[in-house]
Amino acid sequence: MFCTYMNKTRYIRDAAMLGALLVCAATVLAQKSKRPKARPKAPAVAAPAVAPVPFRAGETLEYRVLFSKYAVNAAKIETSVVEQRSFFGHLAWHFRAAAHTMDTMRMLFAIDDQFDSYTSAANLFSLQYEMYLHEQGKEQRSLYRMTTNADPAPEDATALRVAPGTRDAIGFLYALRAADWQVVAELKAPVFDGRRLYEAVARIDTPQGSVTVPAGSFPAFRVAVRLFENGKELTDTRVWVWFARDAAHIPVLVEADIPFGTSRIELMHLP
C-alpha cells in the first residue's frame, strides 16, 4: 500500500509537467512600438524571430487529476504563460506548471510543486528548466541550464550539456500545442524531465473525435506521445493529448497509461 501511494506521488509530480501543455490558447498579442517625436530615426534593428504560437502571456488554466474513473480531485494542476522576456540574450517564453494534492490524497501526501520553463521564442527549444518541490514538509530546488559543449558553465544553475533542439518537459508540451498538425506528420525531440533524458515522438492517432470534461464538450483530435530511453520504447508509459478542433487548439484532456494505473487530466473551465 505504501509503495502504491509513493508511486502515485511521483505521478502527481510528472502530471504537473504534462499539464504544461494544457494551456488555454488564443492569438499572440501584437506589441505596438512607440514612435519617437521630433527626433532623427535610429537605424532599423531587426526584431528577433518569433515562432507562431496559439498562446499568449497571462493565460492560466486549471485542471483536475483523476487516477482512475473512481478517483475524484486527487490533485489540481494550474498552468500559465507567465510572460515573454529576454533570457540571457534570447527572447524567451516563461511557462509555469504548479501541482497540489487534494482531499484524501493531500492527507496522505502533501505536495505543492512548481515547474518553470524558459523556452526560446524563436524555435521553442529549452533554455532553462527549474523545479521547486515542496513535498511532505521537505523542499528541493533544481535549476538546469541547457548548454552545448561550447558554452561556459553557468554560475547560478546546473549545466546540462544537450544536443541542439532539446526541450524540457514543459517546453515540449507547448511545442505540441504550437505544431501545425495539418502540415506536420510527426514531432520528435529529445526531452529532459528533470531526472532523465528521453526521445519523445508525437503523432495524431485520432483525427476526429469528441471529448467531454468539466469545462464542456468539444470536437477534438488526439495526439499520441511515445517515449524512448536509450533507443528502447517505454511500453508501460503512454500519453494521449486531446486538442479542441478550433483555431486555438485548446488542450482539453490528457489520458495516460502508467506502470501503476491510468489517469485523466481534465480541463475544469474555459477562460
C-alpha positions in Angstrom: 0.0 0.0 0.0 2.7 2.4 0.9 4.6 1.7 -2.3 1.4 2.3 -4.3 0.9 5.8 -2.8 4.6 6.6 -3.3 4.2 5.8 -7.0 1.1 8.0 -7.2 3.1 10.8 -5.5 5.7 10.6 -8.3 2.9 10.6 -10.9 1.5 13.8 -9.5 4.8 15.5 -9.9 5.1 14.2 -13.5 1.5 15.2 -14.2 2.3 18.8 -13.5 4.9 18.7 -16.3 2.4 17.0 -18.6 -0.1 19.7 -17.6 2.1 22.3 -19.0 0.6 21.7 -22.4 -2.9 22.1 -21.0 -2.8 25.9 -21.5 -5.6 28.0 -22.8 -4.7 29.4 -26.2 -5.7 32.4 -28.2 -3.8 34.6 -30.7 -0.5 36.2 -29.8 -0.9 39.7 -28.6 0.5 42.2 -31.1 3.0 44.6 -29.4 2.8 48.2 -30.6 6.1 50.1 -30.8 6.1 53.8 -29.9 7.5 56.2 -32.5 9.8 59.0 -31.2 8.6 62.5 -31.9 10.8 65.2 -33.4 13.9 63.1 -33.3 16.0 61.6 -36.0 15.1 58.0 -36.6 17.6 55.4 -35.4 18.8 52.7 -37.8 16.2 50.0 -38.0 17.0 46.9 -35.9 15.5 43.6 -37.0 13.2 42.2 -34.4 14.0 38.7 -33.1 12.3 36.0 -35.0 9.4 34.5 -33.1 7.8 31.2 -33.9 4.0 31.5 -34.4 2.1 30.1 -31.4 -1.5 29.9 -30.3 -1.0 31.0 -26.7 -0.2 34.4 -25.1 1.3 35.8 -21.9 -1.1 36.0 -18.9 -3.2 32.9 -19.7 -3.9 30.5 -16.9 -6.0 27.3 -16.7 -6.9 24.9 -14.0 -7.2 21.1 -14.3 -8.0 18.2 -12.1 -6.1 14.9 -11.9 -8.0 11.6 -11.7 -6.1 8.4 -11.1 -9.0 6.2 -12.2 -12.6 6.6 -13.2 -13.5 6.3 -9.5 -11.0 8.8 -8.1 -12.0 12.5 -7.7 -9.8 15.5 -7.0 -6.6 13.6 -6.3 -4.7 16.7 -7.4 -5.1 20.1 -9.1 -2.8 21.5 -11.8 -2.5 25.2 -12.7 -0.7 26.1 -15.9 0.2 29.5 -17.1 2.2 31.5 -19.6 3.9 33.9 -17.3 5.5 36.3 -19.8 7.7 36.7 -22.8 11.0 38.2 -21.9 14.7 38.4 -22.6 16.6 35.5 -21.0 20.4 35.6 -21.2 20.3 37.2 -24.6 17.4 35.2 -26.0 13.8 36.2 -26.4 12.0 33.5 -24.3 8.7 32.3 -23.2 8.3 31.7 -19.4 6.0 28.8 -18.8 4.9 27.5 -15.4 3.0 24.5 -14.0 2.0 24.0 -10.4 0.6 20.8 -8.8 -1.2 20.5 -5.5 -2.6 17.3 -4.0 -6.2 17.5 -2.9 -8.6 15.9 -0.4 -7.7 12.4 0.8 -4.5 12.3 -1.3 -3.3 15.5 0.4 -3.8 14.0 3.8 -1.6 11.1 2.7 1.0 13.1 0.8 1.0 16.9 0.9 2.6 18.1 -2.4 2.9 21.7 -3.7 5.3 21.6 -6.6 6.2 24.2 -9.2 8.0 23.8 -12.5 9.3 26.7 -14.7 10.5 26.6 -18.2 12.3 29.3 -20.2 11.9 28.3 -23.8 13.2 30.1 -26.9 10.5 32.1 -28.6 12.3 31.6 -31.9 12.3 27.8 -32.1 10.7 26.6 -28.8 14.0 24.9 -27.7 14.7 24.8 -24.0 16.9 27.4 -22.4 16.4 26.6 -18.7 14.3 24.2 -16.6 13.5 24.8 -12.9 11.9 22.5 -10.3 10.7 23.8 -6.9 9.5 20.7 -5.0 7.6 21.0 -1.7 6.7 17.5 -0.6 5.9 16.2 2.9 7.5 19.2 4.6 10.7 18.9 2.5 11.9 21.4 -0.1 14.2 20.8 -3.1 15.3 23.4 -5.7 16.9 22.4 -9.0 17.9 24.7 -11.9 19.1 23.2 -15.2 20.6 25.4 -18.0 20.5 23.8 -21.4 24.0 24.3 -22.9 26.3 22.8 -25.5 29.9 21.9 -25.1 30.9 25.3 -26.4 29.0 27.2 -23.7 30.7 28.3 -20.5 29.3 26.7 -17.3 26.7 29.0 -15.6 27.3 30.2 -12.1 23.7 30.0 -10.9 22.4 26.7 -12.4 23.5 23.2 -13.2 24.8 23.0 -16.8 23.1 20.3 -18.8 25.0 19.5 -21.9 22.5 18.6 -24.5 22.1 18.3 -28.3 20.7 21.3 -30.1 16.9 21.1 -30.3 16.5 19.5 -26.8 13.3 20.6 -24.9 12.4 20.3 -21.3 9.1 18.5 -20.4 7.1 21.7 -20.3 8.5 23.3 -23.4 7.9 20.1 -25.4 4.3 20.1 -24.4 3.9 23.7 -25.5 5.6 22.8 -28.8 2.8 20.1 -29.2 0.3 22.9 -28.9 2.1 25.1 -31.4 2.6 22.4 -34.1 0.7 22.8 -37.3 -0.8 19.3 -37.4 -2.2 20.0 -40.8 1.3 20.0 -42.1 3.5 18.2 -39.6 3.1 14.4 -39.5 5.3 13.8 -36.6 7.0 15.8 -33.8 10.2 14.3 -32.4 12.7 15.7 -29.9 15.0 14.9 -27.0 13.1 15.8 -23.8 14.5 16.3 -20.3 12.0 15.8 -17.5 14.3 16.9 -14.6 15.6 13.4 -14.0 16.1 11.7 -17.3 16.6 12.4 -21.0 14.0 10.8 -23.3 13.3 10.7 -27.0 9.7 11.7 -27.5 7.7 11.0 -30.6 4.2 12.5 -31.2 1.7 11.8 -33.9 -2.0 12.3 -34.5 -3.8 8.9 -33.9 -7.4 10.1 -33.9 -8.0 12.9 -36.4 -11.7 13.4 -35.4 -13.5 12.7 -32.1 -15.2 14.3 -29.2 -14.3 14.9 -25.5 -16.5 15.7 -22.5 -14.8 17.3 -19.4 -16.0 19.6 -16.7 -15.3 22.6 -19.0 -17.8 21.2 -21.6 -18.0 19.0 -24.7 -15.6 19.6 -27.5 -15.0 18.3 -31.0 -11.3 17.3 -30.8 -8.4 15.4 -32.2 -5.9 13.2 -30.3 -2.1 13.2 -30.4 -0.3 10.1 -29.1 3.1 10.6 -27.4 5.6 7.7 -27.2 8.7 7.8 -25.1 12.0 6.1 -25.7 15.1 5.7 -23.5 18.4 4.6 -25.0 16.6 3.5 -28.1 14.0 1.3 -26.3 10.4 2.3 -26.1 8.8 2.6 -22.6 5.8 0.4 -23.4 4.3 0.8 -20.0 4.1 4.6 -20.3 1.9 6.2 -23.0 0.3 9.6 -23.2 -2.6 10.9 -25.3 -3.5 14.6 -25.6 -6.9 15.8 -26.9 -6.9 19.2 -28.5 -10.1 21.1 -29.3 -10.8 21.4 -33.1 -10.7 25.2 -33.2 -8.2 27.8 -34.2 -6.6 27.9 -30.8 -6.4 24.1 -30.4 -7.2 24.3 -26.7 -5.9 21.2 -24.9 -8.9 19.8 -23.0 -7.8 16.3 -21.8 -4.7 14.2 -21.2 -5.0 10.5 -20.8 -2.1 8.4 -19.5 -1.3 4.8 -19.0 1.5 4.5 -16.4 3.0 1.4 -14.7 0.7 1.6 -11.7 -2.6 2.5 -13.4 -4.4 5.0 -15.6 -5.2 8.7 -15.2 -7.0 11.7 -16.7 -6.1 15.4 -16.5 -9.3 17.3 -17.3 -9.9 20.9 -18.1 -12.1 22.4 -15.3 -13.3 25.6 -17.1 -12.7 27.8 -20.1 -11.0 31.2 -19.5 
